[in-house]
Amino acid sequence: MMKKRTLNFWEIWNMSFGFLGIQMGFALQNANVSRIFQTLGADIEDIPILWVAAPLTGLIIQPIIGYFSDRTWHPKLGRRRPYFLVGAILASLALFVMPNSPVLWFAAGMLWIMDASINVSMEPFRAFVGDNLPEHQITKGFAMQSFFIGIGAYVASKLPWFLTYLGVTNTAPEGVIPDSVKYSFYIGGFVFLIAVLWTVFRSKEYSPEEMKVFEEAEKNFALQNP
């Protein structure tokens, strides 16, 4: 039976590394956007309404991206990696723009764009493991993704504090977003793009023809070994 190739540690590392950037983007968004809203004049009781866009965006974007990425094939970038790349570029731009929002409605719109872009990158990553790894390595693939999720979340949550420790100001005049928050988003945007680019250019995907052969071989094996 034709089988997917067993990948070594560094190949699994490379295909999961993009999750470091994705999780940094999510963690910066979750930890700091409410502060940005308040800085721009939002009342405490209005913040939940402003946040409604994020979960709604995920509910809409994820199944759409999952559907189309299953049916995509680019001769150089493959099936999932085009979505990694487009989502990373848009999310990185949003991370750079978000802390420079001039008014509240602009920041609310940027949250929507940023969350949608992060979801465009994130959703195909889950399928990437199943596409590329044989059955006995899938758990390792998800474990590696979880490792990068944890590292990304921890580092991003500590970034404003760490920059303040290094001397970057954590306070600003009324209506102005502090430099510690701005620079955290800049660093997050840079890491997001670089991490995803690392996965895009250091990983490979099986072609639709190869995937079809694998699926047929697995079906035949299951029929012959009930």
BELDA-V770804 format. One record per run of one state. SS is the DSSP state (~ for helix, > for strand, _ for the rest). FROM is the first residue (numbers start at 1). TO is the last residue. If there is no record, write none. Layout:
SS/FROM/TO
SS/FROM/TO
This chain:
_/1/8
~/9/16
_/17/17
~/18/39
_/40/43
~/44/70
_/71/73
>/74/74
_/75/77
>/78/78
_/79/80
~/81/98
_/99/103
~/104/132
_/133/134
~/135/165
_/166/178
~/179/202
_/203/207
~/208/224
_/225/226
